């Protein structure tokens, strides 16, 4: 079994910065892709960022602002979010394709 627990969400002003963390239980090897999704009220859940080995991919609207990374020793995946915008407001979910496992989500609110 694997369990994902997100943290680091909160309220931030436009232009601010947050770093989300996804702590994992069990053994997750680098061969498995790790993802960050987000879902705003009334909208479809969307893929924000993916890390596969050392390769990363991002949703167009977050390119240059968000960075996904992983620390295998700490069994943790991160999403560094810079220059946040109101449209980034959503619940952010960590995800791993192995057995289609999701975290519980963490709220990010960008507002002045």
C-alpha contacts under 8 A as a table, 3 or more apart, distances in Angstrom:
res1	aa1	res2	aa2	distance
1	X	25	X	7.96
1	X	26	X	6.42
2	X	24	X	6.79
2	X	25	X	5.34
2	X	26	X	5.11
2	X	27	X	7.34
2	X	28	X	7.82
2	X	101	X	7.45
3	X	24	X	5.58
3	X	25	X	5.12
3	X	26	X	7.23
3	X	101	X	7.44
3	X	102	X	7.85
3	X	103	X	7.15
4	X	22	X	6.18
4	X	23	X	5.75
4	X	24	X	4.75
4	X	25	X	6.74
4	X	94	X	6.89
4	X	95	X	7.63
4	X	101	X	7.57
4	X	102	X	6.45
4	X	103	X	4.61
4	X	104	X	7.57
5	X	22	X	5.38
5	X	23	X	5.25
5	X	24	X	6.56
5	X	94	X	7.79
5	X	103	X	5.33
5	X	104	X	6.52
5	X	105	X	7.82
6	X	20	X	6.96
6	X	21	X	5.53
6	X	22	X	4.40
6	X	23	X	6.50
6	X	93	X	7.19
6	X	94	X	6.69
6	X	103	X	6.28
6	X	104	X	6.85
6	X	105	X	6.08
6	X	106	X	6.06
7	X	20	X	5.79
7	X	21	X	5.29
7	X	22	X	6.57
7	X	106	X	6.13
8	X	18	X	6.99
8	X	19	X	5.96
8	X	20	X	4.55
8	X	21	X	6.13
8	X	106	X	7.30
9	X	18	X	7.07
9	X	19	X	7.63
9	X	20	X	6.28
9	X	106	X	5.38
9	X	107	X	5.25
9	X	108	X	4.93
9	X	109	X	7.92
10	X	106	X	8.00
10	X	107	X	6.13
10	X	108	X	5.10
10	X	109	X	6.13
11	X	108	X	6.25
11	X	109	X	4.78
11	X	110	X	5.96
11	X	111	X	7.23
12	X	16	X	5.91
12	X	17	X	7.27
12	X	18	X	7.75
12	X	84	X	8.00
12	X	108	X	7.91
12	X	109	X	6.33
12	X	110	X	5.03
12	X	111	X	6.36
12	X	112	X	7.73
13	X	16	X	5.47
13	X	84	X	7.65
13	X	110	X	5.40
13	X	111	X	5.03
13	X	112	X	5.01
14	X	83	X	6.90
14	X	84	X	5.41
14	X	85	X	5.10
14	X	86	X	6.39
14	X	110	X	5.80
14	X	111	X	6.05
14	X	112	X	6.49
15	X	82	X	7.12
15	X	83	X	4.03
15	X	84	X	4.88
15	X	85	X	6.40
16	X	82	X	6.35
16	X	83	X	5.37
16	X	84	X	5.44
17	X	80	X	7.70
17	X	81	X	5.59
17	X	82	X	4.60
17	X	83	X	6.15
17	X	84	X	6.27
18	X	80	X	6.29
18	X	81	X	5.27
18	X	82	X	6.79
19	X	78	X	6.79
19	X	79	X	5.61
19	X	80	X	4.43
19	X	81	X	5.87
20	X	78	X	5.51
20	X	79	X	5.00
20	X	80	X	6.44
20	X	81	X	7.89
21	X	76	X	6.69
21	X	77	X	5.84
21	X	78	X	4.60
21	X	79	X	6.58
22	X	76	X	5.44
22	X	77	X	5.01
22	X	78	X	6.20
22	X	94	X	6.30
22	X	103	X	7.92
23	X	75	X	6.27
23	X	76	X	4.58
23	X	77	X	6.68
24	X	28	X	7.67
24	X	75	X	5.71
24	X	76	X	6.08
25	X	75	X	7.61
28	X	32	X	7.06
28	X	75	X	7.36
29	X	32	X	6.02
29	X	72	X	7.85
30	X	33	X	7.15
30	X	52	X	7.24
30	X	53	X	5.49
30	X	72	X	7.53
31	X	52	X	6.98
31	X	53	X	6.24
32	X	52	X	6.71
32	X	53	X	7.72
32	X	96	X	7.07
32	X	97	X	6.87
32	X	98	X	6.85
33	X	50	X	6.79
33	X	51	X	5.66
33	X	52	X	4.49
33	X	53	X	7.12
33	X	96	X	6.21
33	X	97	X	6.52
34	X	50	X	5.76
34	X	51	X	5.42
34	X	52	X	6.69
34	X	77	X	7.56
34	X	94	X	7.51
34	X	95	X	5.96
34	X	96	X	4.85
34	X	97	X	7.16
35	X	47	X	7.41
35	X	48	X	7.56
35	X	49	X	5.70
35	X	50	X	4.39
35	X	51	X	6.46
35	X	94	X	5.87
35	X	95	X	5.00
35	X	96	X	6.17
36	X	47	X	6.33
36	X	48	X	5.53
36	X	49	X	5.25
36	X	50	X	6.49
36	X	79	X	7.58
36	X	92	X	6.81
36	X	93	X	5.66
36	X	94	X	4.78
36	X	95	X	6.13
37	X	45	X	6.65
37	X	46	X	5.47
37	X	47	X	4.41
37	X	48	X	5.11
37	X	49	X	7.08
37	X	92	X	5.69
37	X	93	X	5.09
37	X	94	X	6.45
37	X	95	X	7.34
38	X	45	X	5.60
38	X	46	X	5.54
38	X	47	X	6.63
38	X	48	X	6.68
38	X	90	X	5.83
38	X	91	X	5.41
38	X	92	X	4.24
38	X	93	X	5.87
39	X	43	X	6.32
39	X	44	X	6.14
39	X	45	X	4.34
39	X	46	X	6.34
39	X	90	X	5.20
39	X	91	X	5.34
39	X	92	X	6.62
40	X	43	X	5.37
40	X	44	X	7.38
40	X	45	X	7.37
40	X	89	X	6.59
40	X	90	X	4.27
40	X	91	X	6.36
41	X	90	X	7.27
47	X	50	X	7.89
47	X	59	X	6.80
48	X	58	X	5.71
48	X	59	X	5.04
48	X	62	X	7.44
49	X	56	X	7.16
49	X	57	X	5.59
49	X	58	X	4.42
49	X	59	X	6.33
49	X	67	X	7.93
49	X	68	X	6.51
50	X	56	X	5.52
50	X	57	X	5.27
50	X	58	X	6.61
50	X	68	X	7.04
51	X	54	X	6.59
51	X	55	X	5.61
51	X	56	X	4.47
51	X	57	X	6.71
51	X	68	X	6.62
51	X	69	X	6.97
52	X	55	X	5.15
52	X	56	X	6.36
56	X	68	X	7.12
58	X	62	X	6.61
58	X	63	X	5.89
58	X	66	X	7.96
59	X	62	X	5.70
59	X	63	X	6.49
60	X	63	X	5.39
62	X	65	X	5.38
62	X	66	X	5.66
63	X	66	X	6.21
64	X	67	X	7.82
65	X	81	X	6.08
65	X	82	X	5.07
65	X	83	X	6.24
65	X	84	X	7.75
66	X	79	X	6.71
66	X	80	X	5.47
66	X	81	X	4.53
66	X	82	X	6.08
67	X	78	X	7.98
67	X	79	X	5.66
67	X	80	X	5.02
67	X	81	X	6.66
68	X	77	X	7.37
68	X	78	X	5.65
68	X	79	X	4.60
68	X	80	X	6.38
69	X	77	X	5.86
69	X	78	X	5.27
69	X	79	X	6.63
70	X	75	X	7.57
70	X	76	X	5.85
70	X	77	X	4.30
70	X	78	X	6.01
71	X	74	X	5.45
71	X	75	X	5.86
71	X	76	X	5.42
71	X	77	X	6.39
72	X	75	X	4.71
72	X	76	X	6.61
73	X	76	X	7.97
81	X	84	X	6.56
84	X	88	X	6.53
84	X	110	X	6.75
85	X	88	X	5.42
85	X	89	X	7.62
85	X	110	X	6.15
86	X	89	X	5.68
86	X	109	X	7.42
86	X	110	X	4.76
86	X	111	X	5.91
87	X	110	X	7.65
88	X	108	X	7.57
88	X	109	X	7.51
88	X	110	X	6.77
89	X	107	X	7.85
89	X	108	X	5.40
89	X	109	X	4.63
89	X	110	X	5.51
90	X	107	X	6.12
90	X	108	X	5.53
90	X	109	X	6.65
91	X	105	X	5.88
91	X	106	X	5.40
91	X	107	X	4.39
91	X	108	X	5.98
92	X	105	X	5.32
92	X	106	X	5.32
92	X	107	X	6.27
92	X	108	X	7.02
93	X	102	X	6.79
93	X	103	X	5.76
93	X	104	X	6.73
93	X	105	X	4.50
93	X	106	X	6.69
94	X	102	X	5.90
94	X	103	X	5.25
94	X	105	X	7.09
95	X	100	X	7.24
95	X	101	X	5.74
95	X	102	X	4.63
95	X	103	X	6.44
96	X	99	X	7.65
96	X	100	X	6.01
96	X	101	X	5.42
96	X	102	X	6.77
97	X	100	X	4.63
97	X	101	X	6.50
98	X	101	X	6.51
